[in-house]
Every structure is written in structure tokens, then in C-alpha cells.
């Protein structure tokens, strides 16, 4: 199974084609957690298609749902399993209207698996590349003005965010992604939420900040740290960008880290 081809299909909007190929490949591999995660994303994709036909979502809701499916699918492509063949895990149950439905036990189990799967820095997505790079190729980012920010509350509690690495990859079809591996460390206090809501992406100094679509949602215990991945889907060209980090104790305070390529 060619990962580059799969990513090209996703970038070109051929999600049905990509899912069909991955489902056919994955059902004969000993990767039950991966296959169950793939089934969930396919089910969400079909649900989104139905919602689009019925017109029940706003444009923003539709774009957010599609970007989340795209991001999770790219992560599954990156972790495409190899190894021995085995019998397939369960298949989705057919339901009225052609939409896939799941037994409750299967859905709960699969959701737990996907949470574990993506919760600890496995969502290492590629993002946009230079015109000279082939589709699917990744390029490292650098941080010319430093790679960390620290916030301190009035009570002296501390949260530090450190950028461990960044990547750009062009997915084809005008779709780009920017991805950062970030470490969240705490000192004193009661720990911290480590989630997408703390981050935004600024493009070319614009006032409209782009929200991530990586689905990061973790808790970091007191006096500990956790690594995670924050990813942004970008359409169109841009010349410079900054990662915006929001103070967890004061949402009005936003600090920026310059990102270079």
C-alpha cells in the first residue's frame, strides 16, 4: 500500500477512494486497533456526507468536521500497518439509508482505542511543503526566536509549552498542513488542560487566527509533562506564520512564536 498515493487521494478530495483501499488492505492485517480507528473515521465521513445532503450543518461546522476527518485519516496513513494477515475485525452494520451503524459495545471500544491511539503524540501529521517537493514530502520547520513560552498564574502556578519539532507537507489539491510536536509541562497548582483550544496559527500577520483540527485534548498532572501534536489545515498560499499560544488563566493574553521554514 503506497502512503504517498493515499495522501494524494486525500488531498485531492478522493476520500471514498482512499477509505476503500485502506479498508480492503487493513481488514487482512493483525492491526485491530488501527482498523477499528479507520472504521470510525469512515463512519464519520459517511455521516458528514449525509449531513451535507440534508443541509443540517453550517459552513463552519462542515469545514471543521471535514478537517478533523482529514487530519485523523492522514495520521492513520502514516501508521499504515504491515505484518501478518489475519481474519478481519468486525465490519460496520448496514442501516436504513445506507449509513453505517455500530453495535454500542463496538463503538465504545473503538472510541476508547482511538483516544489511546491519538492521545500520546501519535498524531504526527505532515503539513505544507515548498513547490519543489513532491506531494506527501515533509520539511522540517525551525523556530528563529525561541521554542518555548511560560505562563505563571497569580498564585505562582506554572505552565510551560516547548516546541519539539514542526513539519510542513503539501497534501495536493491545494490542501496544506502545519504540524507541531509540543511538550506541556506543569509546576505546582492542579495540573493543566493540554488541548487544541490553547493554540492558534497566524498567517501573514492577519487578524483571523486559524484554529487547529488535531483533536488534542489531554490532562497534564501537577509537576509532570506530556507531549502532543497540534495540527492546522491550511488552504491557499502564505509567506510567514506564527504559532499563537493562549494564557490558560487569561484568555485575553496571547503570545506568539515565529515559525521559519
Residue, then its C-alpha position, 0 to 999 in steps of 0.5 A: x500500500x503506497x502512503x504517498x498515493x493515499x495522501x494524494x487521494x486525500x488531498x485531492x478530495x478522493x476520500x471514498x477512494x482512499x477509505x476503500x483501499x485502506x479498508x480492503x488492505x487493513x481488514x487482512x492485517x493483525x492491526x485491530x486497533x488501527x482498523x477499528x480507528x479507520x472504521x470510525x473515521x469512515x463512519x464519520x465521513x459517511x455521516x458528514x456526507x449525509x449531513x451535507x445532503x440534508x443541509x443540517x450543518x453550517x459552513x463552519x461546522x462542515x469545514x471543521x468536521x471535514x478537517x478533523x476527518x482529514x487530519x485523523x485519516x492522514x495520521x492513520x496513513x502514516x501508521x499504515x500497518x504491515x505484518x501478518x494477515x489475519x481474519x478481519x475485525x468486525x465490519x460496520x452494520x448496514x442501516x436504513x439509508x445506507x449509513x453505517x451503524x455500530x453495535x454500542x459495545x463496538x463503538x465504545x471500544x473503538x472510541x476508547x482505542x482511538x483516544x489511546x491511539x491519538x492521545x500520546x503524540x501519535x498524531x504526527x501529521x505532515x503539513x505544507x511543503x515548498x513547490x519543489x517537493x513532491x506531494x506527501x514530502x515533509x520539511x522540517x520547520x525551525x523556530x528563529x526566536x525561541x521554542x518555548x513560552x511560560x505562563x505563571x498564574x497569580x498564585x505562582x502556578x506554572x505552565x510551560x509549552x516547548x516546541x519539539x519539532x514542526x513539519x510542513x507537507x503539501x497534501x495536493x489539491x491545494x490542501x496544506x498542513x502545519x504540524x507541531x510536536x509540543x511538550x506541556x509541562x506543569x509546576x505546582x497548582x492542579x495540573x493543566x488542560x493540554x488541548x487544541x483550544x490553547x493554540x492558534x496559527x497566524x498567517x501573514x500577520x492577519x487578524x483571523x487566527x486559524x484554529x487547529x483540527x488535531x483533536x488534542x485534548x489531554x490532562x497534564x498532572x501537577x509537576x509532570x509533562x506530556x507531549x502532543x501534536x497540534x495540527x492546522x489545515x491550511x488552504x491557499x498560499x502564505x509567506x510567514x506564520x506564527x504559532x499563537x499560544x493562549x494564557x490558560x488563566x487569561x484568555x485575553x493574553x496571547x503570545x506568539x512564536x515565529x515559525x521559519x521554514 
